[in-house]
């Protein structure tokens, strides 16, 4: 394969465009001269026409020199938020055992390209967040408040919370503070001018399977972190919560484990009904890997 898509492509708010990152020679050594960023592209889903978002850095093209992945469109779809994910060597006993990539800095750039504007980087959490950040991702837009919501996870069991900031990086604030949980995988629902809701997974800390795998219980709160409510009566198993388009339901993946709580034996899809608090279960033939999202359809 000469080209591959990195990460998860993101929809524009008008559902007419999708942005994604390409990697050249994705099966080769990340530190080789052949493995490199092949650019950010936007495709029109009606016409299938695509173009590269030409990003400049210090007067030169950032293509092939940086790894930049789109993570969200601004509410007006005029700007795309992008995160850099450099590659690092994984060294054990003085030998390079492999490579890993980690999100480093968040930028914004116009959909037509240009110079990226720095918003936030992992170094901005010094003294107020985890000492060593291992996850800085899952960026979501809070439209009514013009803010970004995202997760920050640290290198230790006690580190992990949801944070918000303005589109320019100001107003950086942690909105979850449960000392027993690592909050992650946020999903936002907003209706009109009302205060939005955020659903997220609370994984138990201190070395439990919920820490080793990104699953736990399902929680909901206002976008400022107040009014927290737990929707499920289990501590382990749930991941990837997604609001329905009308906000009446919340779906999530539920994993069943072996008797040693080491391996996932199978996954099912569960749906929480906000009108009555009931949880229904959807099974399918074969192995369910993940939930793509909700669709609006006329099943008549």
N, C-alpha and C positions, 0 to 999 in steps of 0.2 A: 504494500500500500504506500503510495507516495504522499497522500494526504489523509488526515483523520480529524474528526471533530473532537475538541477537548471540552470536558465539562458538560453542562446542560444548557442548551439554547434557551433564550428568554423571549417571551412574547412582548410586543408593544401593547400599550393600554387600549388602543383601538382595534386590536386583534388583526391588524392588516400586515404586520411585519414580524420577522423573527431575526434576532441577532445571535451570532455564534462565532467561535474562534476555530481557526484551522491550524493544525500542526503538520509540518512537513516531515515525511519519513517517521511516523510515530512509533514504529517497531524497532528503531535503532537506539543506540546508546544516547541518553539525554545530553551527555557532555560531548558528543561527537559534533563535527561541523555540519552534519546532515540533518540532525534533529533541531528544529527551530520553529519559532512562531511564524505561521504563514499568513497572519493577518486576521482582523475582525471583519466580518461580512454581515450585511443586512439583506434579507430576501423578502420580496413581496409575495405573500402567500397566494394571491389571486393570479398573478402573471408568471410567477416563478423566476422573475428577473432579480438578480442580485448584484451588489456592488461592494467593493472594499471600502471600509471607513479608514481613510488615510490619516494615520496618527503620526505626528511629528514630535521629536524629542531633541531639544537643543539645536533646532534648525535642520535636523536630519530625520529621515524616516525611521520610525520605531520598529518597522517590520524586520524580522529576523534578528533583532537585537534584544527585544523584550518579549515576555510572555504575558499577554493581556487578554483577559477573559471577560466578556460582558456579563453583568449580573442583574441588571434591571434598567428599564427605561424610565425617564422622568415622567411625571404626570402628563405633561404636554407633548411627550414623544419627540421633543426637539433635542434631547440630550440622552446619552446612554452612559450609565455608570459601569466602570470597568475595574477589575482588580488584577494586579500583577502577581504572578505565581512563579518566582524563580525556582530553579532546580538546584538541589544540594546533594553532596555525597553522603552516603550512609556508611560511616567508618566504624569498624569493630576490630579492636586489638591492632590498630595501625593499618588495617587493610580496607579498601573500598569494597563493601559488600553489595552495594546497589545505590539507587538514587531515589529521592523523593521530592515532591514539589509542595510548596506551602504558600498560601496567600500572604502577601506582604504589605501592599499599599493600595488604597482605593482612590480612583481618579474619576473625573467626569470629562466627557468630550462631546462635541456636537455630532449629530448623526451624519453630518457632511464631512466630518474629519476636523483636523487642526491640532493645536497643542493641547495636551491633556492638562486639566487643573487638578492638583493634588487635593484630596479631601481628608484622608485619614490613613495612618500607618500603624503597624503594631508597636512602634516605638512610642506612640502617643499614650499608651496605657501604662507606661512606667510609673510606679508608685501608686496607681489607682486600680490596676488590674492584675492579672496573673504575671508572675515573674517571667515565666516562659510560656509564650502563646503557641499552641499547637493547632488551633482552629479559629479562623477569623473569616467567617463566611455566612451563608444563608441570608443574604441581604434582601430586605423587603421594603416596599415604599408605604409610608403612612401619608396618603394624599392630603387629607384634611388638615394636617399639621405640617406639611412639607418637611417630613423627617424620614430618615433611614433607620430601620430596625435590623439588628443582626445579632449573631451569637459570637461569644468569645469563650473558648475553652483553653485551659492551661495544661501544663505538663504534669500537674498533680491532681489527686482525686478531689481535693476541695475547691478547685478552680473551675468555674463555669457559670456564666450568667448571660442574660440578654441586655443589650445596650441600644441606645438611640443617639442620634446626632442630627443636626440640620444638614441640608444638602451641601453646605460649604464646610462641614466638619466641626462647626462650633456647637456648643451646648451638649458636649459628650456626657452621657449620663447612664448609669446602670439602673435598670428598672426591675430586676429580680434580685432577691436577697436571701432566699431560703438556704440556710447553712447545711441542710440535709440533701439538697438536690443540685444537680448540674442541669440548668435549664438550656434547652436547645431546640432546633428545628421549628422556628416560629412561622406562623401563618397569620395573615391579617385579613380582617373583614371590616369594610366600611360601607355604611348606607347613608347617602345624602350628607347632611351636615352633622349627623350624630357622632358621638364619641365612638371610635372604632374599638374592636375587640382583637385580641391576639390569642391564638391557641398555640400551645407548645408542649414539648415533652419534658418531663422532669425525671431524670435518671438518678437513681440513688448513688450517693458518694461512698467512699471508703471501700473500694475494691470489689463491689458487688458486680454481678453479671450486667447490671444496668450501666455500670461504668465501662466495662469492657466492650459492650456492644451499645450502640446508640438507641436504646429503648428504655421505657419506663412507664410512668403514668401520664394521663392526658390532663392538662390544665388549661384554664381560660382566664383572662384578665382584661381589664381596660388597657389601651395602648400605653398608658403611663405606668402600668404595673400594679394599679390598685384594684381592689375587688377580686382578688384571686380566688378561684374555685376549682376544685378537683372534680373532673367529670367521671372518672373511673375508680373502681374499688380495688385495683391491683397496682402493684409497684413495679411490675416488669412486663415487657412484651410489646408495648405500643410504640409506634414510630410514624413519622411522616404525616402529621395531621393536615387536612385540607378542608377549608370551608366550602360548602356548596355555593353556587353563584347567588342564591337568594338569602344565604345566611341562616337557613332553617335547619341545616344538618352539618355535621362534621364527620368526615370519614378519616380513618387511620388504618395503618397496617398493624396486624397483631401477629406476633411470632410465638409459636409453641416450641419449647425446648426439650431436650432429652433429660433423663432423670438426674444427670449431673450438672444441668444448667450450663452446658458447654457449647452445644451445637443446636442450631435451629432445625427442627424436624419438618415443619411446614408453616406456611403463612396463610392467614385469612384476612379478609377486609371487613372491618366493623364500622357501623354507621351510628352515630349518636344523634338522637332526635331532640332538639332543644324544646319542643312543645311539651314533651312528657318525660324526658330523661331516659327513655328506653334506648337500649343498644341492640341493634340487629346485626346479623352476621351474613356475609356473602362468601360463598365458596365457589371455586372453579376447578375444572379438571386441569391437572398439571400443577406445576409449582408457580405460585404467584411471587414474582420477584419484587415488585414495588407498585405503587399507585401513581398513575399518570396524572389524573385530575378528574374534574367533573365536566360533563357535557350537557347542553340543553337540547332536548330532543322531544319530538312528538311521537310517542309510542303507539298512538292510535292507528 
